[in-house]
Amino acid sequence: MPQLNPNPWFFIMLASWLTFSLIIQPKLLSFTSTNPLSNKTPTTIKIIPWTWPWT
């Protein structure tokens, strides 16, 4: 059964994993975030309880 021969597929998997982890991933991580953190203090929202008509 040729599916059990890992010789060509293991090299392809290893090469693609190394390409991703050594070349592509550092380039992707170097981009700045599109939503940077802000120094604003969080605002508190006043919650008004709902009055149910049947109570």
mmCIF file as Biopython writes it, N, C-alpha, C and O atoms, coordinates in Angstrom:
data_model
#
loop_
_atom_site.group_PDB
_atom_site.id
_atom_site.type_symbol
_atom_site.label_atom_id
_atom_site.label_alt_id
_atom_site.label_comp_id
_atom_site.label_asym_id
_atom_site.label_entity_id
_atom_site.label_seq_id
_atom_site.pdbx_PDB_ins_code
_atom_site.Cartn_x
_atom_site.Cartn_y
_atom_site.Cartn_z
_atom_site.occupancy
_atom_site.B_iso_or_equiv
_atom_site.auth_seq_id
_atom_site.auth_asym_id
_atom_site.pdbx_PDB_model_num
ATOM 1   N N  . MET A ? 1  ? 0.844   -1.177 0.000  1.0 0.0 1  A 1 
ATOM 2   C CA . MET A ? 1  ? 0.000   0.000  0.000  1.0 0.0 1  A 1 
ATOM 3   C C  . MET A ? 1  ? 0.893   1.244  0.000  1.0 0.0 1  A 1 
ATOM 4   O O  . MET A ? 1  ? 1.648   1.445  0.951  1.0 0.0 1  A 1 
ATOM 5   N N  . PRO A ? 2  ? 0.831   2.066  -1.014 1.0 0.0 2  A 1 
ATOM 6   C CA . PRO A ? 2  ? 1.727   3.225  -1.100 1.0 0.0 2  A 1 
ATOM 7   C C  . PRO A ? 2  ? 1.400   4.316  -0.078 1.0 0.0 2  A 1 
ATOM 8   O O  . PRO A ? 2  ? 2.245   5.173  0.182  1.0 0.0 2  A 1 
ATOM 9   N N  . GLN A ? 3  ? 0.194   4.309  0.511  1.0 0.0 3  A 1 
ATOM 10  C CA . GLN A ? 3  ? -0.159  5.338  1.485  1.0 0.0 3  A 1 
ATOM 11  C C  . GLN A ? 3  ? 0.670   5.198  2.764  1.0 0.0 3  A 1 
ATOM 12  O O  . GLN A ? 3  ? 0.831   6.169  3.503  1.0 0.0 3  A 1 
ATOM 13  N N  . LEU A ? 4  ? 1.190   4.011  3.029  1.0 0.0 4  A 1 
ATOM 14  C CA . LEU A ? 4  ? 1.938   3.794  4.255  1.0 0.0 4  A 1 
ATOM 15  C C  . LEU A ? 4  ? 3.408   4.181  4.129  1.0 0.0 4  A 1 
ATOM 16  O O  . LEU A ? 4  ? 4.147   4.131  5.112  1.0 0.0 4  A 1 
ATOM 17  N N  . ASN A ? 5  ? 3.834   4.563  2.939  1.0 0.0 5  A 1 
ATOM 18  C CA . ASN A ? 5  ? 5.219   4.961  2.738  1.0 0.0 5  A 1 
ATOM 19  C C  . ASN A ? 5  ? 5.368   6.435  3.131  1.0 0.0 5  A 1 
ATOM 20  O O  . ASN A ? 5  ? 4.894   7.304  2.399  1.0 0.0 5  A 1 
ATOM 21  N N  . PRO A ? 6  ? 6.014   6.745  4.268  1.0 0.0 6  A 1 
ATOM 22  C CA . PRO A ? 6  ? 6.098   8.138  4.702  1.0 0.0 6  A 1 
ATOM 23  C C  . PRO A ? 6  ? 7.240   8.922  4.062  1.0 0.0 6  A 1 
ATOM 24  O O  . PRO A ? 6  ? 7.437   10.097 4.373  1.0 0.0 6  A 1 
ATOM 25  N N  . ASN A ? 7  ? 7.987   8.283  3.177  1.0 0.0 7  A 1 
ATOM 26  C CA . ASN A ? 7  ? 9.190   8.913  2.665  1.0 0.0 7  A 1 
ATOM 27  C C  . ASN A ? 7  ? 8.920   10.246 1.960  1.0 0.0 7  A 1 
ATOM 28  O O  . ASN A ? 7  ? 9.512   11.240 2.381  1.0 0.0 7  A 1 
ATOM 29  N N  . PRO A ? 8  ? 8.083   10.356 0.928  1.0 0.0 8  A 1 
ATOM 30  C CA . PRO A ? 8  ? 7.929   11.690 0.302  1.0 0.0 8  A 1 
ATOM 31  C C  . PRO A ? 8  ? 7.048   12.623 1.133  1.0 0.0 8  A 1 
ATOM 32  O O  . PRO A ? 8  ? 7.285   13.831 1.151  1.0 0.0 8  A 1 
ATOM 33  N N  . TRP A ? 9  ? 6.047   12.093 1.814  1.0 0.0 9  A 1 
ATOM 34  C CA . TRP A ? 9  ? 5.081   12.948 2.499  1.0 0.0 9  A 1 
ATOM 35  C C  . TRP A ? 9  ? 5.652   13.544 3.775  1.0 0.0 9  A 1 
ATOM 36  O O  . TRP A ? 9  ? 5.300   14.663 4.148  1.0 0.0 9  A 1 
ATOM 37  N N  . PHE A ? 10 ? 6.517   12.820 4.439  1.0 0.0 10 A 1 
ATOM 38  C CA . PHE A ? 10 ? 7.119   13.363 5.651  1.0 0.0 10 A 1 
ATOM 39  C C  . PHE A ? 10 ? 8.025   14.547 5.332  1.0 0.0 10 A 1 
ATOM 40  O O  . PHE A ? 10 ? 8.045   15.531 6.072  1.0 0.0 10 A 1 
ATOM 41  N N  . PHE A ? 11 ? 8.769   14.456 4.241  1.0 0.0 11 A 1 
ATOM 42  C CA . PHE A ? 11 ? 9.632   15.565 3.845  1.0 0.0 11 A 1 
ATOM 43  C C  . PHE A ? 11 ? 8.809   16.785 3.451  1.0 0.0 11 A 1 
ATOM 44  O O  . PHE A ? 11 ? 9.178   17.911 3.783  1.0 0.0 11 A 1 
ATOM 45  N N  . ILE A ? 12 ? 7.703   16.577 2.750  1.0 0.0 12 A 1 
ATOM 46  C CA . ILE A ? 12 ? 6.832   17.689 2.351  1.0 0.0 12 A 1 
ATOM 47  C C  . ILE A ? 12 ? 6.226   18.348 3.589  1.0 0.0 12 A 1 
ATOM 48  O O  . ILE A ? 12 ? 6.175   19.575 3.679  1.0 0.0 12 A 1 
ATOM 49  N N  . MET A ? 13 ? 5.770   17.541 4.535  1.0 0.0 13 A 1 
ATOM 50  C CA . MET A ? 13 ? 5.189   18.092 5.751  1.0 0.0 13 A 1 
ATOM 51  C C  . MET A ? 13 ? 6.247   18.856 6.554  1.0 0.0 13 A 1 
ATOM 52  O O  . MET A ? 13 ? 5.977   19.950 7.049  1.0 0.0 13 A 1 
ATOM 53  N N  . LEU A ? 14 ? 7.428   18.294 6.681  1.0 0.0 14 A 1 
ATOM 54  C CA . LEU A ? 14 ? 8.494   18.930 7.427  1.0 0.0 14 A 1 
ATOM 55  C C  . LEU A ? 14 ? 8.940   20.230 6.762  1.0 0.0 14 A 1 
ATOM 56  O O  . LEU A ? 14 ? 9.172   21.227 7.445  1.0 0.0 14 A 1 
ATOM 57  N N  . ALA A ? 15 ? 9.059   20.227 5.459  1.0 0.0 15 A 1 
ATOM 58  C CA . ALA A ? 15 ? 9.473   21.435 4.745  1.0 0.0 15 A 1 
ATOM 59  C C  . ALA A ? 15 ? 8.408   22.528 4.848  1.0 0.0 15 A 1 
ATOM 60  O O  . ALA A ? 15 ? 8.745   23.699 5.025  1.0 0.0 15 A 1 
ATOM 61  N N  . SER A ? 16 ? 7.136   22.165 4.740  1.0 0.0 16 A 1 
ATOM 62  C CA . SER A ? 16 ? 6.092   23.181 4.847  1.0 0.0 16 A 1 
ATOM 63  C C  . SER A ? 16 ? 5.989   23.714 6.275  1.0 0.0 16 A 1 
ATOM 64  O O  . SER A ? 16 ? 5.742   24.903 6.472  1.0 0.0 16 A 1 
ATOM 65  N N  . TRP A ? 17 ? 6.174   22.856 7.260  1.0 0.0 17 A 1 
ATOM 66  C CA . TRP A ? 17 ? 6.126   23.306 8.659  1.0 0.0 17 A 1 
ATOM 67  C C  . TRP A ? 17 ? 7.292   24.240 8.966  1.0 0.0 17 A 1 
ATOM 68  O O  . TRP A ? 17 ? 7.107   25.262 9.628  1.0 0.0 17 A 1 
ATOM 69  N N  . LEU A ? 18 ? 8.475   23.907 8.499  1.0 0.0 18 A 1 
ATOM 70  C CA . LEU A ? 18 ? 9.630   24.772 8.720  1.0 0.0 18 A 1 
ATOM 71  C C  . LEU A ? 18 ? 9.488   26.093 7.969  1.0 0.0 18 A 1 
ATOM 72  O O  . LEU A ? 18 ? 9.876   27.143 8.481  1.0 0.0 18 A 1 
ATOM 73  N N  . THR A ? 19 ? 8.936   26.046 6.759  1.0 0.0 19 A 1 
ATOM 74  C CA . THR A ? 19 ? 8.706   27.278 6.003  1.0 0.0 19 A 1 
ATOM 75  C C  . THR A ? 19 ? 7.751   28.186 6.744  1.0 0.0 19 A 1 
ATOM 76  O O  . THR A ? 19 ? 7.979   29.392 6.846  1.0 0.0 19 A 1 
ATOM 77  N N  . PHE A ? 20 ? 6.686   27.612 7.257  1.0 0.0 20 A 1 
ATOM 78  C CA . PHE A ? 20 ? 5.719   28.425 7.982  1.0 0.0 20 A 1 
ATOM 79  C C  . PHE A ? 20 ? 6.316   28.988 9.267  1.0 0.0 20 A 1 
ATOM 80  O O  . PHE A ? 20 ? 6.176   30.177 9.550  1.0 0.0 20 A 1 
ATOM 81  N N  . SER A ? 21 ? 6.978   28.137 10.042 1.0 0.0 21 A 1 
ATOM 82  C CA . SER A ? 21 ? 7.431   28.582 11.357 1.0 0.0 21 A 1 
ATOM 83  C C  . SER A ? 21 ? 8.656   29.485 11.298 1.0 0.0 21 A 1 
ATOM 84  O O  . SER A ? 21 ? 8.850   30.301 12.199 1.0 0.0 21 A 1 
ATOM 85  N N  . LEU A ? 22 ? 9.474   29.368 10.285 1.0 0.0 22 A 1 
ATOM 86  C CA . LEU A ? 22 ? 10.694  30.168 10.234 1.0 0.0 22 A 1 
ATOM 87  C C  . LEU A ? 22 ? 10.600  31.389 9.326  1.0 0.0 22 A 1 
ATOM 88  O O  . LEU A ? 22 ? 11.330  32.359 9.528  1.0 0.0 22 A 1 
ATOM 89  N N  . ILE A ? 23 ? 9.721   31.360 8.336  1.0 0.0 23 A 1 
ATOM 90  C CA . ILE A ? 23 ? 9.665   32.467 7.376  1.0 0.0 23 A 1 
ATOM 91  C C  . ILE A ? 23 ? 8.342   33.223 7.468  1.0 0.0 23 A 1 
ATOM 92  O O  . ILE A ? 23 ? 8.337   34.445 7.619  1.0 0.0 23 A 1 
ATOM 93  N N  . ILE A ? 24 ? 7.243   32.521 7.379  1.0 0.0 24 A 1 
ATOM 94  C CA . ILE A ? 24 ? 5.953   33.197 7.289  1.0 0.0 24 A 1 
ATOM 95  C C  . ILE A ? 24 ? 5.486   33.723 8.639  1.0 0.0 24 A 1 
ATOM 96  O O  . ILE A ? 24 ? 4.987   34.846 8.717  1.0 0.0 24 A 1 
ATOM 97  N N  . GLN A ? 25 ? 5.633   32.950 9.688  1.0 0.0 25 A 1 
ATOM 98  C CA . GLN A ? 25 ? 5.118   33.363 10.991 1.0 0.0 25 A 1 
ATOM 99  C C  . GLN A ? 25 ? 5.792   34.627 11.535 1.0 0.0 25 A 1 
ATOM 100 O O  . GLN A ? 25 ? 5.076   35.499 12.026 1.0 0.0 25 A 1 
ATOM 101 N N  . PRO A ? 26 ? 7.106   34.783 11.483 1.0 0.0 26 A 1 
ATOM 102 C CA . PRO A ? 26 ? 7.690   36.046 11.962 1.0 0.0 26 A 1 
ATOM 103 C C  . PRO A ? 26 ? 7.232   37.259 11.151 1.0 0.0 26 A 1 
ATOM 104 O O  . PRO A ? 26 ? 7.097   38.354 11.698 1.0 0.0 26 A 1 
ATOM 105 N N  . LYS A ? 27 ? 6.995   37.073 9.856  1.0 0.0 27 A 1 
ATOM 106 C CA . LYS A ? 27 ? 6.506   38.192 9.052  1.0 0.0 27 A 1 
ATOM 107 C C  . LYS A ? 27 ? 5.084   38.561 9.453  1.0 0.0 27 A 1 
ATOM 108 O O  . LYS A ? 27 ? 4.734   39.741 9.486  1.0 0.0 27 A 1 
ATOM 109 N N  . LEU A ? 28 ? 4.266   37.565 9.758  1.0 0.0 28 A 1 
ATOM 110 C CA . LEU A ? 28 ? 2.900   37.861 10.170 1.0 0.0 28 A 1 
ATOM 111 C C  . LEU A ? 28 ? 2.867   38.504 11.555 1.0 0.0 28 A 1 
ATOM 112 O O  . LEU A ? 28 ? 2.047   39.388 11.803 1.0 0.0 28 A 1 
ATOM 113 N N  . LEU A ? 29 ? 3.736   38.077 12.450 1.0 0.0 29 A 1 
ATOM 114 C CA . LEU A ? 29 ? 3.734   38.616 13.798 1.0 0.0 29 A 1 
ATOM 115 C C  . LEU A ? 29 ? 4.341   40.011 13.875 1.0 0.0 29 A 1 
ATOM 116 O O  . LEU A ? 29 ? 4.174   40.696 14.885 1.0 0.0 29 A 1 
ATOM 117 N N  . SER A ? 30 ? 5.035   40.443 12.840 1.0 0.0 30 A 1 
ATOM 118 C CA . SER A ? 30 ? 5.650   41.768 12.879 1.0 0.0 30 A 1 
ATOM 119 C C  . SER A ? 30 ? 4.653   42.872 12.560 1.0 0.0 30 A 1 
ATOM 120 O O  . SER A ? 30 ? 4.949   44.041 12.809 1.0 0.0 30 A 1 
ATOM 121 N N  . PHE A ? 31 ? 3.483   42.547 12.020 1.0 0.0 31 A 1 
ATOM 122 C CA . PHE A ? 31 ? 2.481   43.558 11.727 1.0 0.0 31 A 1 
ATOM 123 C C  . PHE A ? 31 ? 1.910   44.119 13.025 1.0 0.0 31 A 1 
ATOM 124 O O  . PHE A ? 31 ? 1.774   43.411 14.023 1.0 0.0 31 A 1 
ATOM 125 N N  . THR A ? 32 ? 1.584   45.388 12.984 1.0 0.0 32 A 1 
ATOM 126 C CA . THR A ? 32 ? 0.963   45.981 14.166 1.0 0.0 32 A 1 
ATOM 127 C C  . THR A ? 32 ? -0.506  45.592 14.197 1.0 0.0 32 A 1 
ATOM 128 O O  . THR A ? 32 ? -1.119  45.289 13.173 1.0 0.0 32 A 1 
ATOM 129 N N  . SER A ? 33 ? -1.035  45.610 15.380 1.0 0.0 33 A 1 
ATOM 130 C CA . SER A ? 33 ? -2.432  45.237 15.548 1.0 0.0 33 A 1 
ATOM 131 C C  . SER A ? 33 ? -3.317  46.327 14.955 1.0 0.0 33 A 1 
ATOM 132 O O  . SER A ? 33 ? -2.995  47.511 15.053 1.0 0.0 33 A 1 
ATOM 133 N N  . THR A ? 34 ? -4.428  45.934 14.342 1.0 0.0 34 A 1 
ATOM 134 C CA . THR A ? 34 ? -5.337  46.914 13.755 1.0 0.0 34 A 1 
ATOM 135 C C  . THR A ? 34 ? -6.198  47.577 14.818 1.0 0.0 34 A 1 
ATOM 136 O O  . THR A ? 34 ? -6.821  48.606 14.555 1.0 0.0 34 A 1 
ATOM 137 N N  . ASN A ? 35 ? -6.242  47.008 16.001 1.0 0.0 35 A 1 
ATOM 138 C CA . ASN A ? 35 ? -7.024  47.581 17.087 1.0 0.0 35 A 1 
ATOM 139 C C  . ASN A ? 35 ? -6.117  47.722 18.309 1.0 0.0 35 A 1 
ATOM 140 O O  . ASN A ? 35 ? -6.170  46.888 19.213 1.0 0.0 35 A 1 
ATOM 141 N N  . PRO A ? 36 ? -5.285  48.768 18.349 1.0 0.0 36 A 1 
ATOM 142 C CA . PRO A ? 36 ? -4.347  48.886 19.464 1.0 0.0 36 A 1 
ATOM 143 C C  . PRO A ? 36 ? -5.074  49.198 20.771 1.0 0.0 36 A 1 
ATOM 144 O O  . PRO A ? 36 ? -6.177  49.745 20.771 1.0 0.0 36 A 1 
ATOM 145 N N  . LEU A ? 37 ? -4.441  48.843 21.867 1.0 0.0 37 A 1 
ATOM 146 C CA . LEU A ? 37 ? -5.025  49.103 23.165 1.0 0.0 37 A 1 
ATOM 147 C C  . LEU A ? 37 ? -5.002  50.591 23.454 1.0 0.0 37 A 1 
ATOM 148 O O  . LEU A ? 37 ? -4.062  51.290 23.077 1.0 0.0 37 A 1 
ATOM 149 N N  . SER A ? 38 ? -6.021  51.065 24.112 1.0 0.0 38 A 1 
ATOM 150 C CA . SER A ? 38 ? -6.082  52.481 24.444 1.0 0.0 38 A 1 
ATOM 151 C C  . SER A ? 38 ? -5.900  52.664 25.942 1.0 0.0 38 A 1 
ATOM 152 O O  . SER A ? 38 ? -6.063  51.727 26.724 1.0 0.0 38 A 1 
ATOM 153 N N  . ASN A ? 39 ? -5.560  53.880 26.322 1.0 0.0 39 A 1 
ATOM 154 C CA . ASN A ? 39 ? -5.350  54.192 27.723 1.0 0.0 39 A 1 
ATOM 155 C C  . ASN A ? 39 ? -6.599  54.755 28.382 1.0 0.0 39 A 1 
ATOM 156 O O  . ASN A ? 39 ? -6.534  55.232 29.515 1.0 0.0 39 A 1 
ATOM 157 N N  . LYS A ? 40 ? -7.723  54.710 27.703 1.0 0.0 40 A 1 
ATOM 158 C CA . LYS A ? 40 ? -8.948  55.253 28.277 1.0 0.0 40 A 1 
ATOM 159 C C  . LYS A ? 40 ? -9.451  54.350 29.395 1.0 0.0 40 A 1 
ATOM 160 O O  . LYS A ? 40 ? -9.316  53.127 29.340 1.0 0.0 40 A 1 
ATOM 161 N N  . THR A ? 41 ? -10.023 54.971 30.392 1.0 0.0 41 A 1 
ATOM 162 C CA . THR A ? 41 ? -10.611 54.187 31.479 1.0 0.0 41 A 1 
ATOM 163 C C  . THR A ? 41 ? -11.972 53.672 31.026 1.0 0.0 41 A 1 
ATOM 164 O O  . THR A ? 41 ? -12.694 54.380 30.324 1.0 0.0 41 A 1 
ATOM 165 N N  . PRO A ? 42 ? -12.330 52.470 31.410 1.0 0.0 42 A 1 
ATOM 166 C CA . PRO A ? 42 ? -13.621 51.936 30.985 1.0 0.0 42 A 1 
ATOM 167 C C  . PRO A ? 42 ? -14.767 52.687 31.653 1.0 0.0 42 A 1 
ATOM 168 O O  . PRO A ? 42 ? -14.726 52.992 32.845 1.0 0.0 42 A 1 
ATOM 169 N N  . THR A ? 43 ? -15.767 52.970 30.870 1.0 0.0 43 A 1 
ATOM 170 C CA . THR A ? 43 ? -16.920 53.689 31.403 1.0 0.0 43 A 1 
ATOM 171 C C  . THR A ? 43 ? -17.895 52.690 32.000 1.0 0.0 43 A 1 
ATOM 172 O O  . THR A ? 43 ? -18.083 51.591 31.479 1.0 0.0 43 A 1 
ATOM 173 N N  . THR A ? 44 ? -18.503 53.088 33.090 1.0 0.0 44 A 1 
ATOM 174 C CA . THR A ? 44 ? -19.496 52.222 33.717 1.0 0.0 44 A 1 
ATOM 175 C C  . THR A ? 44 ? -20.859 52.552 33.149 1.0 0.0 44 A 1 
ATOM 176 O O  . THR A ? 44 ? -21.214 53.719 32.981 1.0 0.0 44 A 1 
ATOM 177 N N  . ILE A ? 45 ? -21.604 51.527 32.861 1.0 0.0 45 A 1 
ATOM 178 C CA . ILE A ? 45 ? -22.930 51.689 32.275 1.0 0.0 45 A 1 
ATOM 179 C C  . ILE A ? 45 ? -23.960 51.511 33.381 1.0 0.0 45 A 1 
ATOM 180 O O  . ILE A ? 45 ? -23.947 50.519 34.110 1.0 0.0 45 A 1 
ATOM 181 N N  . LYS A ? 46 ? -24.848 52.487 33.490 1.0 0.0 46 A 1 
ATOM 182 C CA . LYS A ? 46 ? -25.891 52.400 34.492 1.0 0.0 46 A 1 
ATOM 183 C C  . LYS A ? 46 ? -26.970 51.451 33.982 1.0 0.0 46 A 1 
ATOM 184 O O  . LYS A ? 46 ? -27.549 51.667 32.917 1.0 0.0 46 A 1 
ATOM 185 N N  . ILE A ? 47 ? -27.230 50.414 34.741 1.0 0.0 47 A 1 
ATOM 186 C CA . ILE A ? 47 ? -28.200 49.398 34.335 1.0 0.0 47 A 1 
ATOM 187 C C  . ILE A ? 47 ? -29.534 49.706 35.004 1.0 0.0 47 A 1 
ATOM 188 O O  . ILE A ? 47 ? -29.635 49.803 36.227 1.0 0.0 47 A 1 
ATOM 189 N N  . ILE A ? 48 ? -30.537 49.855 34.174 1.0 0.0 48 A 1 
ATOM 190 C CA . ILE A ? 48 ? -31.882 50.109 34.678 1.0 0.0 48 A 1 
ATOM 191 C C  . ILE A ? 48 ? -32.632 48.780 34.647 1.0 0.0 48 A 1 
ATOM 192 O O  . ILE A ? 48 ? -32.744 48.169 33.584 1.0 0.0 48 A 1 
ATOM 193 N N  . PRO A ? 49 ? -33.152 48.313 35.797 1.0 0.0 49 A 1 
ATOM 194 C CA . PRO A ? 49 ? -33.851 47.034 35.782 1.0 0.0 49 A 1 
ATOM 195 C C  . PRO A ? 49 ? -35.145 47.100 34.975 1.0 0.0 49 A 1 
ATOM 196 O O  . PRO A ? 49 ? -35.842 48.114 34.956 1.0 0.0 49 A 1 
ATOM 197 N N  . TRP A ? 50 ? -35.432 46.010 34.326 1.0 0.0 50 A 1 
ATOM 198 C CA . TRP A ? 50 ? -36.622 45.917 33.497 1.0 0.0 50 A 1 
ATOM 199 C C  . TRP A ? 50 ? -37.835 45.616 34.391 1.0 0.0 50 A 1 
ATOM 200 O O  . TRP A ? 50 ? -37.812 44.707 35.221 1.0 0.0 50 A 1 
ATOM 201 N N  . THR A ? 51 ? -38.873 46.395 34.192 1.0 0.0 51 A 1 
ATOM 202 C CA . THR A ? 51 ? -40.088 46.142 34.945 1.0 0.0 51 A 1 
ATOM 203 C C  . THR A ? 51 ? -40.997 45.266 34.098 1.0 0.0 51 A 1 
ATOM 204 O O  . THR A ? 51 ? -41.439 45.671 33.022 1.0 0.0 51 A 1 
ATOM 205 N N  . TRP A ? 52 ? -41.268 44.083 34.581 1.0 0.0 52 A 1 
ATOM 206 C CA . TRP A ? 52 ? -42.087 43.151 33.832 1.0 0.0 52 A 1 
ATOM 207 C C  . TRP A ? 52 ? -43.563 43.513 34.007 1.0 0.0 52 A 1 
ATOM 208 O O  . TRP A ? 52 ? -43.991 43.812 35.122 1.0 0.0 52 A 1 
ATOM 209 N N  . PRO A ? 53 ? -44.330 43.490 32.949 1.0 0.0 53 A 1 
ATOM 210 C CA . PRO A ? 53 ? -45.729 43.916 33.051 1.0 0.0 53 A 1 
ATOM 211 C C  . PRO A ? 53 ? -46.604 42.934 33.833 1.0 0.0 53 A 1 
ATOM 212 O O  . PRO A ? 53 ? -47.675 43.326 34.296 1.0 0.0 53 A 1 
ATOM 213 N N  . TRP A ? 54 ? -46.197 41.697 33.995 1.0 0.0 54 A 1 
ATOM 214 C CA . TRP A ? 54 ? -47.046 40.713 34.668 1.0 0.0 54 A 1 
ATOM 215 C C  . TRP A ? 54 ? -46.671 40.516 36.124 1.0 0.0 54 A 1 
ATOM 216 O O  . TRP A ? 54 ? -47.203 39.616 36.774 1.0 0.0 54 A 1 
ATOM 217 N N  . THR A ? 55 ? -45.766 41.335 36.658 1.0 0.0 55 A 1 
ATOM 218 C CA . THR A ? 55 ? -45.425 41.179 38.078 1.0 0.0 55 A 1 
ATOM 219 C C  . THR A ? 55 ? -45.941 42.339 38.889 1.0 0.0 55 A 1 
ATOM 220 O O  . THR A ? 55 ? -45.748 42.378 40.104 1.0 0.0 55 A 1 
#
